Amino acid sequence: MNFQPLGKRVLVKRVEEATTTMSGIIIPDNAQEKPSRGEVVAVSKEVTELENGNQVLFGKYSGNEVSFDGDKYMVLDTDDIFGIIG
């Protein structure tokens, strides 16, 4: 995949959350919320505070979902990213 975000945007691959609770209860797919955590896989030239591989938190309803080669990604404005995990 070759994608270069424009403006102050980044391409993020969602990190899937656990599908069971700490007590072992399995959470069905339709009851799970989309994770608001992901890994940065592409950064625009205008973004200096993030780099590929950063784990980030972003708003639940932020960005636009796109698909490349069967994988789903989020295109996010840097303003929609709350911070870097790690």
ROSEKE-82869 format. One record per residue: x, z, y of N, C-alpha, C, O in turn. Coordinates in steps of 0.2 Angstrom, whole numbers, plus 2048, in hexadecimal, padded with zeros to 3 digits. Example, Ala and Ser with C-alpha at 12.3 -4.5 7.8 and 13.67 -1.06 7.14 Angstrom:
R    nX    nZ    nY   caX   caZ   caY    cX    cZ    cY    oX    oZ    oY
R   842   827   7E4   83E   827   7EA   842   827   7F0   847   82A   7EF
R   840   823   7F5   844   824   7FB   840   827   800   843   828   806
END
This chain:
R    nX    nZ    nY   caX   caZ   caY    cX    cZ    cY    oX    oZ    oY
R   804   800   7FA   800   800   800   804   800   806   809   804   807
R   803   7FC   80B   807   7FB   811   802   7FC   817   7FE   7F7   818
R   801   802   81A   7FD   803   81F   800   807   825   804   80C   824
R   800   804   82B   803   807   831   7FE   809   836   7FB   805   839
R   7FC   810   836   7F7   812   83B   7F9   810   842   7FF   810   844
R   7F4   80F   847   7F5   80D   84E   7F3   813   852   7EF   817   850
R   7F5   813   858   7F4   819   85D   7F7   81F   85A   7FC   81F   857
R   7F3   825   85B   7F5   82C   859   7F2   82D   853   7EE   832   853
R   7F3   829   84E   7EF   82A   847   7F4   82B   841   7FA   829   842
R   7F1   82E   83C   7F5   82F   836   7F0   82D   830   7EA   82D   831
R   7F3   82B   82B   7F0   82A   824   7F1   830   820   7F7   831   81E
R   7EC   833   81D   7EC   839   819   7E9   838   813   7E3   835   812
R   7EC   83A   80D   7E9   83A   806   7E6   841   805   7EA   846   806
R   7E0   841   804   7DD   848   803   7E0   84B   7FD   7E2   848   7F8
R   7E1   852   7FD   7E3   856   7F8   7DD   859   7F5   7D9   85D   7F8
R   7DC   858   7EE   7D6   85A   7EB   7D6   862   7EA   7DB   865   7E8
R   7D1   865   7EB   7D0   86C   7EA   7CF   86E   7E3   7CC   86A   7DF
R   7D0   874   7E1   7CE   876   7DA   7C7   876   7D9   7C2   877   7DD
R   7C5   874   7D3   7BE   873   7D1   7BB   879   7CD   7B5   879   7CB
R   7BF   87E   7CD   7BC   885   7C9   7BE   88A   7CE   7C3   88A   7D2
R   7BA   88F   7CE   7BB   895   7D2   7C0   89A   7CF   7C2   898   7C9
R   7C2   89F   7D2   7C7   8A4   7CF   7C4   8A7   7C9   7C8   8A9   7C5
R   7BE   8A8   7C8   7BB   8AB   7C3   7BA   8A6   7BD   7B7   8A8   7B8
R   7BB   8A0   7BE   7BB   89B   7B9   7B4   897   7B9   7B3   893   7B4
R   7B0   897   7BE   7AA   893   7BE   7AC   88C   7C1   7AF   88C   7C6
R   7A9   887   7BD   7AA   880   7BF   7A6   87E   7C4   7A0   87F   7C4
R   7A8   87B   7CA   7A4   879   7CF   7A2   872   7CE   7A7   86E   7CE
R   79C   870   7CE   79A   869   7CD   79C   865   7D3   79C   867   7D8
R   79E   85E   7D2   7A0   85A   7D7   79B   859   7DD   79D   859   7E3
R   795   859   7DC   790   859   7E1   78F   85F   7E5   78D   85F   7EB
R   792   865   7E3   792   86B   7E7   799   86C   7EB   799   871   7EF
R   79E   868   7E9   7A4   869   7EC   7A4   866   7F3   7A2   860   7F4
R   7A8   869   7F8   7A9   866   7FF   7AF   862   7FE   7B4   863   7FA
R   7AF   85D   802   7B5   859   803   7BB   85D   806   7BA   860   80A
R   7C1   85C   803   7C6   861   805   7C8   85E   80C   7C8   858   80E
R   7CA   863   810   7CC   862   817   7D4   863   817   7D7   865   81C
R   7D7   861   812   7DE   862   811   7E1   85B   80E   7DE   858   80A
R   7E7   859   810   7EA   853   80E   7F1   853   80F   7F4   857   812
R   7F4   84D   80D   7FB   84C   80D   7FC   845   812   7F9   840   810
R   800   846   817   801   840   81B   805   83B   817   80A   83C   814
R   802   834   817   806   82F   814   808   829   818   80C   825   816
R   806   829   81E   808   824   823   807   827   82A   802   82A   82C
R   80B   826   82F   80B   828   836   80C   823   83B   810   81F   83A
R   808   823   840   809   81D   845   810   81F   849   812   825   849
R   812   81A   84C   819   81B   850   818   81F   856   81D   822   858
R   812   821   858   811   825   85E   810   82C   85C   811   831   860
R   810   82E   856   80F   835   853   816   837   852   81A   835   84D
R   818   83D   855   81F   840   854   81F   846   851   824   849   84E
R   819   84A   851   819   851   84E   817   851   846   817   856   843
R   815   84B   843   814   84B   83C   818   846   839   81B   841   83C
R   819   847   832   81D   842   82E   81A   841   827   817   846   825
R   81C   83C   824   81A   83B   81D   81B   841   819   821   844   819
R   816   843   815   817   849   810   815   84F   813   814   854   80F
R   813   850   819   811   856   81C   80A   857   819   806   853   818
R   809   85E   817   802   860   815   7FE   862   81C   801   866   81F
R   7F8   860   81D   7F5   861   823   7EE   864   821   7EB   862   81C
R   7EB   867   826   7E4   869   826   7E0   865   82C   7E3   864   831
R   7DA   862   82A   7D7   85E   82F   7CF   860   82F   7CD   863   82A
R   7CC   85E   834   7C4   860   835   7C0   85D   82F   7C2   857   82D
R   7BB   860   82D   7B7   85E   827   7B4   857   828   7B3   853   824
R   7B2   856   82E   7AE   84F   830   7B3   84B   834   7B0   846   838
R   7B9   84B   834   7BE   848   837   7C0   841   834   7BF   840   82E
R   7C2   83C   838   7C5   836   836   7C0   831   832   7BA   832   832
R   7C4   82C   82F   7C0   827   82C   7C3   826   825   7C9   825   824
R   7BF   826   820   7C1   825   819   7C2   81D   818   7BE   819   81A
R   7C8   81C   815   7CA   815   813   7CD   815   80C   7CF   81A   809
R   7CC   80F   808   7CF   80E   802   7D4   809   801   7D4   804   804
R   7DA   80B   7FE   7DF   806   7FC   7E1   806   7F5   7E2   80C   7F2
R   7E1   801   7F1   7E2   801   7EA   7DF   806   7E6   7E2   809   7E2
R   7D8   807   7E8   7D4   80C   7E4   7D5   813   7E6   7D2   818   7E4
R   7DA   815   7EB   7DB   81C   7ED   7D7   81D   7F4   7D7   818   7F8
R   7D5   823   7F5   7D1   824   7FB   7D6   828   800   7D9   82C   7FE
R   7D6   826   806   7DA   829   80C   7D6   82A   812   7D0   828   812
R   7D8   82E   816   7D5   82F   81D   7D9   82D   822   7DF   82E   822
R   7D7   829   827   7DA   828   82D   7D8   82D   833   7D2   82D   834
R   7DD   831   835   7DB   836   83A   7DF   836   840   7E5   834   840
R   7DB   837   846   7DF   838   84C   7E3   83F   84C   7E1   843   848
R   7E8   83F   84F   7EC   845   84F   7E8   84B   852   7EA   851   850
R   7E4   84A   856   7DF   84F   859   7DB   853   854   7D9   858   854
R   7DA   84F   84E   7D5   852   849   7D9   856   844   7D6   859   83F
R   7E0   856   844   7E4   85A   840   7E5   861   843   7E8   861   848
R   7E3   866   83F   7E4   86D   841   7EB   86F   841   7ED   873   845
R   7EF   86D   83C   7F6   870   83B   7F9   86E   835   7F6   86B   830
R   7FF   86F   834   803   86E   82E   804   874   82A   805   879   82C
R   803   873   823   803   878   81E   80A   879   81C   80D   874   81A
R   80D   87F   81B   813   87F   818   818   883   81B   81E   883   818
END
